[in-house]
Amino acid sequence: MADKKVSALTAINKVSKDDLLLVVNDPGGTATSNKITVGNLFGNVEVVTTHNNLTTFVSNTTFSSNKVTISANTTFSGNLKMTSDTPSSNNAGSEGYGVGSIWYDEDYIYVATASGTIKRAALSTFS
C-alpha cells in the first residue's frame, strides 16, 4: 500500500530515460500497478504528431521515417546536412519525388521542377 498520494509527491521539471513512471494497466478491467522507464515509454512509441504552432527542436533530433513532410516556410540555422536518396531513373515522379524535390549524387544536384521534369546542375570542386 502506498504511503503518499500522487498529488503529494514532489514535482520535477526534467526526466531522464532511466526514471520510473507508475502505470495503471487495464484500468477498466482488472487493474494492476506497474512501472516503466521513460526510455521504454518513448523509445517505441509510433504516433502521428501534429505541431500547430511554433516548434523548436533543440540538441540532437533525428527523424527516421520513409517520408517527412513539412508544409511551411522553414528556417534552418547552422549546418544543414542532406543525404541523398537518388531516384533510379530520370522519372522521379513515378518514384514519389514530387515537384520541388531536391537530391544529389557525386556529379550533379537535381531538382524536380514540374511533373516529369527534372533539371540538374553540375557540381565542381572549388577552393
OpenMM code with the backbone's topology and positions (N, CA, C; nanometers):
from openmm import Vec3, app, unit

residues = "MET ALA ASP LYS LYS VAL SER ALA LEU THR ALA ILE ASN LYS VAL SER LYS ASP ASP LEU LEU LEU VAL VAL ASN ASP PRO GLY GLY THR ALA THR SER ASN LYS ILE THR VAL GLY ASN LEU PHE GLY ASN VAL GLU VAL VAL THR THR HIS ASN ASN LEU THR THR PHE VAL SER ASN THR THR PHE SER SER ASN LYS VAL THR ILE SER ALA ASN THR THR PHE SER GLY ASN LEU LYS MET THR SER ASP THR PRO SER SER ASN ASN ALA GLY SER GLU GLY TYR GLY VAL GLY SER ILE TRP TYR ASP GLU ASP TYR ILE TYR VAL ALA THR ALA SER GLY THR ILE LYS ARG ALA ALA LEU SER THR PHE SER".split()
positions = [
    Vec3(0.0844, -0.1164, 0.0000),
    Vec3(0.0000, 0.0000, 0.0000),
    Vec3(0.0895, 0.1233, 0.0000),
    Vec3(0.0473, 0.2234, -0.0776),
    Vec3(0.1255, 0.3465, -0.0894),
    Vec3(0.1157, 0.4284, 0.0380),
    Vec3(0.2237, 0.5011, 0.0668),
    Vec3(0.2228, 0.5861, 0.1855),
    Vec3(0.2006, 0.7327, 0.1512),
    Vec3(0.1859, 0.7679, 0.0217),
    Vec3(0.1603, 0.9049, -0.0227),
    Vec3(0.0632, 0.9038, -0.1402),
    Vec3(-0.0126, 1.0098, -0.1523),
    Vec3(-0.0940, 1.0307, -0.2707),
    Vec3(-0.0025, 1.0850, -0.3802),
    Vec3(-0.0336, 1.0560, -0.5042),
    Vec3(0.0463, 1.1089, -0.6145),
    Vec3(0.0502, 1.2606, -0.6090),
    Vec3(-0.0598, 1.3235, -0.5755),
    Vec3(-0.0648, 1.4690, -0.5688),
    Vec3(0.0247, 1.5259, -0.4586),
    Vec3(0.0679, 1.4432, -0.3648),
    Vec3(0.1534, 1.4901, -0.2561),
    Vec3(0.3031, 1.4724, -0.2870),
    Vec3(0.3346, 1.4112, -0.4000),
    Vec3(0.4745, 1.3890, -0.4361),
    Vec3(0.5397, 1.5187, -0.4836),
    Vec3(0.6713, 1.5265, -0.4710),
    Vec3(0.7470, 1.6417, -0.5175),
    Vec3(0.7529, 1.6405, -0.6700),
    Vec3(0.7251, 1.7532, -0.7323),
    Vec3(0.7283, 1.7643, -0.8783),
    Vec3(0.8719, 1.7819, -0.9262),
    Vec3(0.9003, 1.7332, -1.0476),
    Vec3(1.0286, 1.7569, -1.1134),
    Vec3(1.0010, 1.8171, -1.2503),
    Vec3(1.1001, 1.8851, -1.3064),
    Vec3(1.0819, 1.9516, -1.4358),
    Vec3(1.1466, 1.8788, -1.5521),
    Vec3(1.2402, 1.7896, -1.5244),
    Vec3(1.3087, 1.7160, -1.6303),
    Vec3(1.3156, 1.5695, -1.5915),
    Vec3(1.3068, 1.4827, -1.6907),
    Vec3(1.3200, 1.3394, -1.6659),
    Vec3(1.4324, 1.2846, -1.7527),
    Vec3(1.4874, 1.1731, -1.7101),
    Vec3(1.5875, 1.1042, -1.7902),
    Vec3(1.5328, 0.9665, -1.8246),
    Vec3(1.5982, 0.8992, -1.9196),
    Vec3(1.5432, 0.7739, -1.9706),
    Vec3(1.5361, 0.6632, -1.8663),
    Vec3(1.6130, 0.6735, -1.7572),
    Vec3(1.6075, 0.5683, -1.6555),
    Vec3(1.5095, 0.5985, -1.5419),
    Vec3(1.4430, 0.7151, -1.5467),
    Vec3(1.3421, 0.7465, -1.4446),
    Vec3(1.2219, 0.6537, -1.4603),
    Vec3(1.1570, 0.6241, -1.3489),
    Vec3(1.0422, 0.5332, -1.3492),
    Vec3(0.9103, 0.6090, -1.3422),
    Vec3(0.8118, 0.5574, -1.4115),
    Vec3(0.6760, 0.6114, -1.4084),
    Vec3(0.5815, 0.5021, -1.3610),
    Vec3(0.4764, 0.5424, -1.2923),
    Vec3(0.3722, 0.4497, -1.2496),
    Vec3(0.2704, 0.4364, -1.3614),
    Vec3(0.2358, 0.3131, -1.3954),
    Vec3(0.1367, 0.2867, -1.4985),
    Vec3(0.0290, 0.1982, -1.4388),
    Vec3(-0.0962, 0.2372, -1.4577),
    Vec3(-0.2076, 0.1515, -1.4175),
    Vec3(-0.2511, 0.0783, -1.5438),
    Vec3(-0.2263, -0.0517, -1.5473),
    Vec3(-0.2567, -0.1337, -1.6633),
    Vec3(-0.3995, -0.1865, -1.6525),
    Vec3(-0.4762, -0.1760, -1.7614),
    Vec3(-0.6137, -0.2256, -1.7688),
    Vec3(-0.7038, -0.1621, -1.6638),
    Vec3(-0.7104, -0.0279, -1.6594),
    Vec3(-0.7911, 0.0379, -1.5564),
    Vec3(-0.9403, 0.0072, -1.5662),
    Vec3(-0.9878, -0.0320, -1.6844),
    Vec3(-1.1293, -0.0646, -1.6997),
    Vec3(-1.1622, -0.2084, -1.6645),
    Vec3(-1.0610, -0.2890, -1.6406),
    Vec3(-1.0813, -0.4306, -1.6100),
    Vec3(-1.0196, -0.4646, -1.4765),
    Vec3(-0.9263, -0.5577, -1.4771),
    Vec3(-0.8548, -0.5948, -1.3557),
    Vec3(-0.7277, -0.5110, -1.3489),
    Vec3(-0.7369, -0.3978, -1.2846),
    Vec3(-0.6262, -0.3018, -1.2817),
    Vec3(-0.5085, -0.3542, -1.2015),
    Vec3(-0.3885, -0.3306, -1.2552),
    Vec3(-0.2651, -0.3619, -1.1825),
    Vec3(-0.1738, -0.2406, -1.1911),
    Vec3(-0.0954, -0.2193, -1.0878),
    Vec3(0.0028, -0.1115, -1.0876),
    Vec3(0.1352, -0.1657, -1.1378),
    Vec3(0.1920, -0.0974, -1.2369),
    Vec3(0.3177, -0.1410, -1.2970),
    Vec3(0.4106, -0.0220, -1.3109),
    Vec3(0.5345, -0.0483, -1.3479),
    Vec3(0.6319, 0.0581, -1.3700),
    Vec3(0.6867, 0.0469, -1.5111),
    Vec3(0.7341, 0.1610, -1.5626),
    Vec3(0.8001, 0.1652, -1.6920),
    Vec3(0.9018, 0.2787, -1.6868),
    Vec3(1.0153, 0.2618, -1.7538),
    Vec3(1.1118, 0.3708, -1.7611),
    Vec3(1.0665, 0.4702, -1.8676),
    Vec3(1.1097, 0.5937, -1.8542),
    Vec3(1.0778, 0.6950, -1.9540),
    Vec3(1.1334, 0.6517, -2.0897),
    Vec3(1.2524, 0.5928, -2.0892),
    Vec3(1.3136, 0.5458, -2.2129),
    Vec3(1.2292, 0.4415, -2.2835),
    Vec3(1.1740, 0.3460, -2.2070),
    Vec3(1.0898, 0.2435, -2.2682),
    Vec3(0.9556, 0.3000, -2.3120),
    Vec3(0.9028, 0.3964, -2.2390),
    Vec3(0.7755, 0.4567, -2.2764),
    Vec3(0.7857, 0.5273, -2.4101),
    Vec3(0.8895, 0.6085, -2.4288),
    Vec3(0.9005, 0.6859, -2.5512),
    Vec3(0.9888, 0.6211, -2.6568),
    Vec3(1.0621, 0.5174, -2.6217),
    Vec3(1.1542, 0.4554, -2.7158),
    Vec3(1.0876, 0.3805, -2.8283),
    Vec3(0.9660, 0.3333, -2.8079),
    Vec3(0.8991, 0.2531, -2.9101),
    Vec3(0.7607, 0.3058, -2.9453),
    Vec3(0.7384, 0.4338, -2.9214),
    Vec3(0.6080, 0.4924, -2.9495),
    Vec3(0.5994, 0.5252, -3.0983),
    Vec3(0.4949, 0.4789, -3.1628),
    Vec3(0.4693, 0.5129, -3.3021),
    Vec3(0.3397, 0.5923, -3.3066),
    Vec3(0.3537, 0.7223, -3.3292),
    Vec3(0.2362, 0.8092, -3.3327),
    Vec3(0.2525, 0.9117, -3.4431),
    Vec3(0.1415, 0.9636, -3.4889),
    Vec3(0.1422, 1.0779, -3.5784),
    Vec3(0.1316, 1.2011, -3.4901),
    Vec3(0.2255, 1.2927, -3.5046),
    Vec3(0.2261, 1.4130, -3.4233),
    Vec3(0.2039, 1.5341, -3.5128),
    Vec3(0.1109, 1.6180, -3.4752),
    Vec3(0.0839, 1.7404, -3.5482),
    Vec3(0.1241, 1.8585, -3.4610),
    Vec3(0.2094, 1.9442, -3.5143),
    Vec3(0.2505, 2.0650, -3.4440),
    Vec3(0.1765, 2.1804, -3.5103),
    Vec3(0.0912, 2.2488, -3.4362),
    Vec3(0.0079, 2.3542, -3.4936),
    Vec3(0.0638, 2.4937, -3.4740),
    Vec3(0.1782, 2.5061, -3.4151),
    Vec3(0.2313, 2.6387, -3.3889),
    Vec3(0.3828, 2.6318, -3.3999),
    Vec3(0.4509, 2.7240, -3.3398),
    Vec3(0.5955, 2.7266, -3.3436),
    Vec3(0.6522, 2.6024, -3.2749),
    Vec3(0.7377, 2.5304, -3.3451),
    Vec3(0.8024, 2.4128, -3.2886),
    Vec3(0.9526, 2.4317, -3.2999),
    Vec3(1.0220, 2.4183, -3.1888),
    Vec3(1.1667, 2.4326, -3.1871),
    Vec3(1.2270, 2.3017, -3.1401),
    Vec3(1.3209, 2.2487, -3.2168),
    Vec3(1.3913, 2.1278, -3.1786),
    Vec3(1.5299, 2.1695, -3.1327),
    Vec3(1.5682, 2.1273, -3.0137),
    Vec3(1.6994, 2.1609, -2.9614),
    Vec3(1.7803, 2.0330, -2.9463),
    Vec3(1.9091, 2.0481, -2.9459),
    Vec3(2.0008, 1.9368, -2.9306),
    Vec3(1.9939, 1.8469, -3.0533),
    Vec3(2.0158, 1.7197, -3.0364),
    Vec3(2.0184, 1.6253, -3.1478),
    Vec3(1.8795, 1.5675, -3.1692),
    Vec3(1.8198, 1.5984, -3.2830),
    Vec3(1.6877, 1.5478, -3.3158),
    Vec3(1.6995, 1.4680, -3.4444),
    Vec3(1.6549, 1.3453, -3.4412),
    Vec3(1.6617, 1.2591, -3.5580),
    Vec3(1.5216, 1.2164, -3.5969),
    Vec3(1.4891, 1.2300, -3.7240),
    Vec3(1.3635, 1.1802, -3.7764),
    Vec3(1.3965, 1.0585, -3.8614),
    Vec3(1.3453, 0.9431, -3.8246),
    Vec3(1.3669, 0.8219, -3.9022),
    Vec3(1.2318, 0.7776, -3.9560),
    Vec3(1.2178, 0.7844, -4.0861),
    Vec3(1.0893, 0.7540, -4.1463),
    Vec3(1.1080, 0.7323, -4.2950),
    Vec3(1.0048, 0.6819, -4.3583),
    Vec3(1.0062, 0.6723, -4.5034),
    Vec3(0.9872, 0.8087, -4.5668),
    Vec3(0.9148, 0.8965, -4.4960),
    Vec3(0.8854, 1.0277, -4.5523),
    Vec3(0.8541, 1.1252, -4.4399),
    Vec3(0.9132, 1.2430, -4.4450),
    Vec3(0.8810, 1.3515, -4.3532),
    Vec3(0.8362, 1.4677, -4.4396),
    Vec3(0.7192, 1.5223, -4.4114),
    Vec3(0.6656, 1.6325, -4.4897),
    Vec3(0.6553, 1.7564, -4.4021),
    Vec3(0.7114, 1.8657, -4.4515),
    Vec3(0.6993, 1.9943, -4.3828),
    Vec3(0.6305, 2.0883, -4.4806),
    Vec3(0.5116, 2.1332, -4.4440),
    Vec3(0.4347, 2.2233, -4.5305),
    Vec3(0.4312, 2.3612, -4.4665),
    Vec3(0.5419, 2.4301, -4.4744),
    Vec3(0.5512, 2.5625, -4.4137),
    Vec3(0.6824, 2.6263, -4.4564),
    Vec3(0.6927, 2.7557, -4.4371),
    Vec3(0.8218, 2.8202, -4.4532),
    Vec3(0.9118, 2.7652, -4.3434),
    Vec3(1.0324, 2.7264, -4.3771),
    Vec3(1.1206, 2.6595, -4.2832),
    Vec3(1.2553, 2.7302, -4.2785),
    Vec3(1.3043, 2.7523, -4.1577),
    Vec3(1.4331, 2.8167, -4.1398),
    Vec3(1.5276, 2.7202, -4.0710),
    Vec3(1.6458, 2.7042, -4.1267),
    Vec3(1.7500, 2.6230, -4.0658),
    Vec3(1.8643, 2.7154, -4.0283),
    Vec3(1.9098, 2.7087, -3.9047),
    Vec3(2.0251, 2.7860, -3.8611),
    Vec3(2.1389, 2.6880, -3.8366),
    Vec3(2.2560, 2.7209, -3.8824),
    Vec3(2.3684, 2.6294, -3.8675),
    Vec3(2.3841, 2.5469, -3.9942),
    Vec3(2.4480, 2.4336, -3.9832),
    Vec3(2.4735, 2.3478, -4.0978),
    Vec3(2.3542, 2.2580, -4.1255),
    Vec3(2.3180, 2.2459, -4.2511),
    Vec3(2.2125, 2.1551, -4.2945),
    Vec3(2.2791, 2.0434, -4.3727),
    Vec3(2.2667, 1.9220, -4.3260),
    Vec3(2.3273, 1.8085, -4.3950),
    Vec3(2.2169, 1.7258, -4.4578),
    Vec3(2.2279, 1.7063, -4.5872),
    Vec3(2.1315, 1.6238, -4.6588),
    Vec3(2.2029, 1.4986, -4.7060),
    Vec3(2.1349, 1.3866, -4.6951),
    Vec3(2.1870, 1.2655, -4.7563),
    Vec3(2.0984, 1.2337, -4.8751),
    Vec3(2.1537, 1.1704, -4.9728),
    Vec3(2.0833, 1.1532, -5.0984),
    Vec3(2.0142, 1.0191, -5.1085),
    Vec3(1.8933, 1.0226, -5.1576),
    Vec3(1.8176, 0.9037, -5.1941),
    Vec3(1.7841, 0.9210, -5.3407),
    Vec3(1.8849, 0.9061, -5.4254),
    Vec3(1.8729, 0.9369, -5.5659),
    Vec3(1.7779, 0.8417, -5.6369),
    Vec3(1.6848, 0.8962, -5.7182),
    Vec3(1.5976, 0.8090, -5.7961),
    Vec3(1.6788, 0.7224, -5.8906),
    Vec3(1.6251, 0.6074, -5.9245),
    Vec3(1.6985, 0.5160, -6.0114),
    Vec3(1.6850, 0.5543, -6.1583),
    Vec3(1.6005, 0.6509, -6.1895),
    Vec3(1.5840, 0.6944, -6.3287),
    Vec3(1.5511, 0.8429, -6.3280),
    Vec3(1.5380, 0.8991, -6.4466),
    Vec3(1.5004, 1.0390, -6.4572),
    Vec3(1.3506, 1.0598, -6.4379),
    Vec3(1.2754, 0.9545, -6.4170),
    Vec3(1.1313, 0.9670, -6.3960),
    Vec3(1.1030, 0.9738, -6.2472),
    Vec3(1.1425, 1.0818, -6.1830),
    Vec3(1.1304, 1.0950, -6.0383),
    Vec3(0.9856, 1.0904, -5.9928),
    Vec3(0.8937, 1.1418, -6.0735),
    Vec3(0.7528, 1.1436, -6.0347),
    Vec3(0.6982, 1.0048, -6.0070),
    Vec3(0.7402, 0.9065, -6.0856),
    Vec3(0.6900, 0.7710, -6.0653),
    Vec3(0.7498, 0.7057, -5.9413),
    Vec3(0.8562, 0.7642, -5.8851),
    Vec3(0.9194, 0.7089, -5.7664),
    Vec3(0.8867, 0.7882, -5.6415),
    Vec3(0.7884, 0.8768, -5.6489),
    Vec3(0.7462, 0.9514, -5.5314),
    Vec3(0.8215, 1.0806, -5.5071),
    Vec3(0.8988, 1.1265, -5.6043),
    Vec3(0.9703, 1.2527, -5.5920),
    Vec3(0.8851, 1.3603, -5.6572),
    Vec3(0.8171, 1.4417, -5.5779),
    Vec3(0.7276, 1.5431, -5.6305),
    Vec3(0.8003, 1.6686, -5.6715),
    Vec3(0.7249, 1.7583, -5.7311),
    Vec3(0.7782, 1.8878, -5.7720),
    Vec3(0.8411, 1.9550, -5.6504),
    Vec3(0.9618, 2.0050, -5.6677),
    Vec3(1.0336, 2.0690, -5.5582),
    Vec3(1.1312, 1.9758, -5.4880),
    Vec3(1.1270, 1.8469, -5.5203),
    Vec3(1.2222, 1.7529, -5.4597),
    Vec3(1.3636, 1.7869, -5.5045),
    Vec3(1.4568, 1.7773, -5.4122),
    Vec3(1.5976, 1.8066, -5.4406),
    Vec3(1.6799, 1.6876, -5.3937),
    Vec3(1.7722, 1.6418, -5.4749),
    Vec3(1.8622, 1.5344, -5.4354),
    Vec3(1.9924, 1.5520, -5.5122),
    Vec3(2.0895, 1.4706, -5.4816),
    Vec3(2.2190, 1.4857, -5.5459),
    Vec3(2.2873, 1.3504, -5.5577),
    Vec3(2.3881, 1.3464, -5.6411),
    Vec3(2.4801, 1.2343, -5.6464),
    Vec3(2.6205, 1.2923, -5.6532),
    Vec3(2.7159, 1.2143, -5.6896),
    Vec3(2.8556, 1.2565, -5.6913),
    Vec3(2.8837, 1.3701, -5.7902),
    Vec3(2.8035, 1.3788, -5.8971),
    Vec3(2.8325, 1.4742, -6.0044),
    Vec3(2.7327, 1.5885, -6.0198),
    Vec3(2.6072, 1.5699, -5.9733),
    Vec3(2.5033, 1.6682, -6.0004),
    Vec3(2.4139, 1.6905, -5.8792),
    Vec3(2.3474, 1.8065, -5.8782),
    Vec3(2.2357, 1.8309, -5.7877),
    Vec3(2.1126, 1.8367, -5.8784),
    Vec3(2.0059, 1.7698, -5.8374),
    Vec3(1.8861, 1.7564, -5.9191),
    Vec3(1.7682, 1.8262, -5.8506),
    Vec3(1.6800, 1.8841, -5.9328),
    Vec3(1.5586, 1.9476, -5.8816),
    Vec3(1.4437, 1.9072, -5.9735),
    Vec3(1.3357, 1.8541, -5.9145),
    Vec3(1.2146, 1.8259, -5.9916),
    Vec3(1.1367, 1.9564, -6.0000),
    Vec3(1.1309, 2.0170, -6.1201),
    Vec3(1.0705, 2.1494, -6.1363),
    Vec3(0.9252, 2.1437, -6.1818),
    Vec3(0.8832, 2.0345, -6.2375),
    Vec3(0.7444, 2.0147, -6.2807),
    Vec3(0.7224, 1.8646, -6.2884),
    Vec3(0.5986, 1.8249, -6.3040),
    Vec3(0.5691, 1.6820, -6.3140),
    Vec3(0.6442, 1.6236, -6.4335),
    Vec3(0.7311, 1.5282, -6.4071),
    Vec3(0.8095, 1.4646, -6.5123),
    Vec3(0.9275, 1.5472, -6.5612),
    Vec3(0.9544, 1.6627, -6.4993),
    Vec3(1.0662, 1.7473, -6.5420),
    Vec3(1.1683, 1.7588, -6.4306),
    Vec3(1.2897, 1.7115, -6.4608),
    Vec3(1.3994, 1.7183, -6.3648),
    Vec3(1.5112, 1.7989, -6.4278),
    Vec3(1.5634, 1.8946, -6.3537),
    Vec3(1.6773, 1.9728, -6.4011),
    Vec3(1.7951, 1.9404, -6.3113),
    Vec3(1.9152, 1.9547, -6.3651),
    Vec3(2.0345, 1.9238, -6.2885),
    Vec3(2.1412, 2.0297, -6.3114),
    Vec3(2.2268, 2.0453, -6.2119),
    Vec3(2.3405, 2.1360, -6.2219),
    Vec3(2.4647, 2.0577, -6.1836),
    Vec3(2.5690, 2.0735, -6.2636),
    Vec3(2.6929, 2.0011, -6.2397),
    Vec3(2.7617, 2.0554, -6.1124),
    Vec3(2.8220, 1.9642, -6.0387),
    Vec3(2.8998, 2.0001, -5.9206),
    Vec3(3.0473, 2.0017, -5.9568),
    Vec3(3.1206, 2.0980, -5.9036),
    Vec3(3.2635, 2.1014, -5.9275),
    Vec3(3.3347, 2.1354, -5.7978),
    Vec3(3.4601, 2.0969, -5.7878),
    Vec3(3.5400, 2.1230, -5.6702),
    Vec3(3.5878, 2.2679, -5.6732),
    Vec3(3.5863, 2.3332, -5.5605),
    Vec3(3.6375, 2.4696, -5.5529),
    Vec3(3.7206, 2.4838, -5.4263),
    Vec3(3.8021, 2.5867, -5.4245),
    Vec3(3.8848, 2.6097, -5.3060),
    Vec3(3.8805, 2.7531, -5.2644),
] * unit.nanometer
topology = app.Topology()
chain = topology.addChain("A")
for resn in residues:
    res = topology.addResidue(resn, chain)
    for name in ("N", "CA", "C"):
        topology.addAtom(name, app.Element.getBySymbol(name[0]), res)
